Amino acid sequence: MKVFTYSEARQNLSELLNTAKNEEVEIRRRDGSIFSIVPKIKKEKSPFDVAGIKTKATTQDILDAIKESRVG
């Protein structure tokens, strides 16, 4: 883990973020408070990728329901 002071973090933000890609980074202020910087993990998943469900409906039941909903 790499530790930066507040002033160092301000002056070297690009370096700090590059370091945080691989390891946790701490920023320490004069008043003693400490902050951690860690990368947010990006999900490479489609919003349409949903879990399936179990049902007793057949394909024909679904097609009939669609056909019925379009009549009107």
N, C-alpha and C positions, 0 to 999 in steps of 0.2 A: 504494500500500500504506500502510495506517495502522499506526502503532506505538503501543502502550500499555505503560506500566510495569506491573509486577505489581499495585501498589496501585491504579492507575487501572482496570485490568481488573477487579479485585475490586469496586470501587465502581460501575463502569459496565458490568456484564456484559450487560445488555439492549441497550445501545447497541453494544457490541462485537459481539454476535451479529447484530444488524441490519446492521452494517457488513460483517460477514463474508459475508453473503448475496451481496454484490456485488463484493467485492474481498478479497484476502488480508489478514489481520490478524496482526501480530506482537506477542507479549508478551515483554518483556525483564525479566529478573530482575537484582538487584544483583550476583549472582555472575557475570554475563555470559552465562548461558544464554538462549537464544532459542527460542521456540515459535511455530509458525505455526498459525493457525486458518483453515480453508477449509471451505466447505459440502460436505456429502456429497451427491452427486447421487442423487436418488430415481428409481428406474426405475418407470415407469408401465406395467408389463408383467404380464400374467396368468401365473401359474405353469403354466397349461395351454397356453400358447403355446410349443409345441415345434416344432423343425424336422422336416419330413417326411423320409422315407427312400425310396429307389428299391428296388422289389422286382418280381419277376415274378409275384407272387401276384395272382390276379384277385379281384374281389369275391365271386364264387361260391366260390373256394377258402377265403376267410375265413369266409363264411357256413357252409360245410360243416364247417370246423374248430370253429366255435362250436357247431353242432348236435351234432357228435360228442362234444364235451366235456360237453354236458348230458345225454347218454345214460349211464345208469349205474345 
